[in-house]
Amino acid sequence: MRFCLSTKRGALLGCSAAVAFCHGGEMMMDGDSSETHSTMVVGRSTERLLPASSRKRIAIYGGSFNPITNAHLNVAAEIMHSKLADEVWITPCGHRPDKPALKTSMVHRLVMCHLAVDTTFGSRFGVKVCDEEADKPQAMPSIVLLRSLAERYPEADFLFACGADQITEVKSWPAPAAPGYWKEVPNAGEQFFTETHFLLIERPGSELENFTLPPRCSLVSEALKARGSTMIETQLSSTEVRKRVRPPDDIVRHGLRKEIGFTPSKAWYDEAEGLVPPSVLGHIVRYGLYAREDVPEISHP
């Protein structure tokens, strides 16, 4: 029998259970004696009916995704291929006061993530998009994010995917309060370092030889190597994509701008082709994202 636990955001957490029978509100699991039963109340999604070995492992892959690129999708896919997680949740962050350059709204970045995932992976592949930060006033500290998800989905185990170069900075990550949303977490970095299971994505230049890794830590590349595979990686960044759609002579925003005197031989976004999914590039073009702000807007009727 396969049952799904519904969530308020409409996502589904599927878990497999070998059920011998269900009768009168009682469920007997394989291996249970006739005297031992687990009672399931209909409609309750928080009952822990599965043994720990059957709990779903969900890797949280966070970032600004401004925009999400083929490289991001590649990382998510390789985490799945490594078998270190059963699902990968791409989680765009909320507003970042420490990154004033992040001007693209959460809505646009969230939509682009959904477009990228839906048009890149098959519907049964375990990469999804998490909107946990969509209704928050600012980006959630990593420790607050994972604790919030663990409380919301007690039937799953959450892991944190990040670049190997970031792990050396984790202990210094703060978790200031957001009044009305979450409280400050003292020594947040230290706590996050010790309580979290990390999935590390090695990047060129990562130096981990002389660094003490977290108590629970797995290298995605090593897991792939154990399966006879080599991790596919790229140095493509969102910054590069933004540069590609903002060349010095771009005509910006709403398509080709003949009104301001440019007669280009190609579309202003051509150099971003192949770096992001076509659906994402279409969204960028449609809404004029990442266009230069020094060219005045032209009103349209």
N, C-alpha and C positions, 0 to 999 in steps of 0.2 A: 504494500500500500504506500502511496506517496501522498503526503499532505503538505499544504502550504500555509504559512503563517502570514496573515495579512497585516499590513502596516498602514498608518494613517496617510502616508504619502503615496500609497498605491503600489509600492514595490512588493515583490513576493520573495520570501525566503523559503525555498523548497528544501525539505529534509526527507531522506529515505528512512523508512522504519519497517522492520519486519514484524508485522502484526499477526498474531495467531487468530484472534477473533475480537470482535467488538460487540458487546451486548449490554444493554441496560446502562449505558453510560460508563462502563468499565472496559479497559483495554488491557489485554494480556500480551506482553512482549515475548518474543522467542527467548527461551531459556528461563522464563519465570515459572515458578512452581505454581500449582493450582491454588496455593494459599496466598500467593503474592500477586497483587493487582495494583495497577496505577489508575487512579480515577481521573478522568478527563471531563471537565465541565465544558459543555458546548459553548463556543464563542470565546473561550479564554485562549489567548495567543501566547501567554507567558509560561504555560506549563512546560517544564523541562522533562520531556518524555524520552529523550535519547541519551544513550551513554556518551561519555566525553569523546570517545573515539569517532563518533558519528557527527559531532558538531561541525557546522560549516565554518571554514576558515575564509575570512573576507579581508583582502588587502586593500587598505585605503591609500590611494595614490592621489595626493593633493598637489595643488599648484594654482597659479593664476590662470593658466591656459589662455593666454592673451596673444594670439589665438592658440587653440589646440592644433598640434602639427602631426605629421606622419610619424615623427620620432616619438611623440608621446604615446601614440597608438601602438607603436612597435614595442615600447617598454611594457605596456599593459599586456600585450599578447605574449611576450616572452615570460612574464610572471606566470601567466596561465600555463604556458608550455613547460615551465619548470616544475609544475605540480606542487609548488609550495603554498598555493592558495586555490580555493575552489571558485572564488569570484574575485574580481578586481573592480573596485568602485572608484571611478574617476571623480574627484571632488574639487570643483573650482572654489577658490576662496572668496570670501566677501571682501568688502572695502579694506584696503591696506593703508592706514595713516602713515606708515613708514615707507610707502612706495607711492609718492605723489604722481609718478609717471603712469600709474595704473589708472587710466581714465575710462577705459571701456567698462560699461556697466556689467553688473553681475548677470543681468538678464541675457545680454548678448553672449557672454562667455558660456553661460549655462546652455543656451540654445545651440551654440556651435559644438559643444561637447556632445549633446544629444544627436545632432546631425552627423557628427563624425562617427560615433559608435554605431548608430543605426544603419549607416551606409557603408561601413567598413567590415563589420563582423556579422556572422550569421546569428540568427535569433536565439540559438541554443548555446552560443559561446558566452562564457561567464563574465564578460566585461560590461559594466553598467555605469550609469551616471548617478551620483548622489547629490541631492540638493539641500543637504543639511544646513549649509551656511546661507542659503538664499534669503531667508527672512531675518537674518541677523544684521545689526548695525555696522559690524565690522568683522574682519576675519577672526575665526575662532582659534585660540591657541591650540596647538596640536594635542596637548594633553586633555584639554576640555573637549575637543572634538571626539577623540576616541572614547573618553569616559561617557560622553553623551550618547554615542552610538551603542556602546556596550549596555547602557541602561535601557535604551529603546529596543534593542534586539538581544535579549539575554540568551537566546538560543544559538548565538553565533560567537565565534572568537575572532577578534579584530587584530590585524597586523598592520604595520606602518611601512609603506614602501617609500624609499628615498634614495638619493644619490649617495654613494659611498663617501664622497667629499663632505656631505652634510653631517655625517654622524659625528665628526670631530667637534661640531659646534652645538650639538643637541643639549649638552649640559648647561649651556648659557641661555637657552630659550626661555624667555619669561612668559608668564600667563597673567597679565593684568586683568582687572575686573572690567566687566561691561555691565554697569548698573541695570538691574531689571532682567538680565540674561544669565550671567554667571559671575561667581565670586573669584577673587584673585586666588591663585594657587601658589603658596609659598614654595620656594625651591622647586619650581615647576620642571626645569630642565633635568635636575637630578632625579626627580621622581619619574619623569617620562623615560629617562635613560634606563632605569632599573625595572620598570613595570611593563614595558612594551616589548613585543616581539617585532624586530625590524627585519625587513627584506631589503637588502642593499643592492643597488644597481651600480656596478663599478663603472667609472668614467675615466677617460684618459687623464693621467696626472694624479689619480687618487693614490694617496700614500697612507696605507693602513698598517704597515709592518711594525711601526713603533707605537701604535695606538691600541689601548685596551678596548676591545669591542664590548658592546652591551652583553649582559648575561644571556639574553635570548636574541640570537642574530643569525640570519641565513644569507648567504651570497647567491643571488640568482644565477650568476654565471657558473658557479660551482655545481649548483643543482642541475643545470642544463648539461654540463660536462659529464656528470654522473649518468646522464641518460644518453650519452653519446652525441650530444649536440654542442654547437658553438653559438654563443649568444650573438645575435645580430644587433649591431648598434650604429648610431649615427650621431654626429655632432650638431645636427640641425637644432636651432633654437627658435623660440617665438620672436625674439628680437630680430633675427635675420629675416623672418617672414615679414615683419612690420616694415623693415627697411626695403624689402623687395616691392612692397605695394605703395611705397612712398618715394619714388625716384625723384631726382632734382627737378625734372620737368613734368611731374605728374599733373594731371588735370583735375584730380581730386573729386571726391564725393560723387554723387548722382550720375555716374557713367562718364562718357566722353564730353568734355567741356569746350565745345566749339565757340561758346559764347565769350570766352575770355581769350580767344585768339590762337589756341593751340590746334594744330592739325597733325597729330601724331600718326605714325605709320602702324602702330600697334596699340592695343589696349593697355592702360596703365598698370594692370594687375598681372600681365603675362609672366613676369619673372617669378611669380609665386606659384605658377602652375606646377603640379607635381610635388609640392612641399606640404600641402594640406589637402584633405579630401576635396573633390570638386564641390560637394555640398557646402562645405565650410567656406571655400573661396566664393561661391555664389552668394552666401550670406554677407560676406565682407563687401562684395561689390554692390549688392542690393542696398545696403545701408551705409555705404561710404565709410566703413570703419578704417581707422589708421590713416585717413587722408590728412594732408598738410593743413594746418590751421592758419597759415599765413595768406591763404587765398580766400578772398571774401566769398561768402555764400551768395548764391544767386537764387532769388525767390522764384518759385514756380506757382502758377495758378492752381 
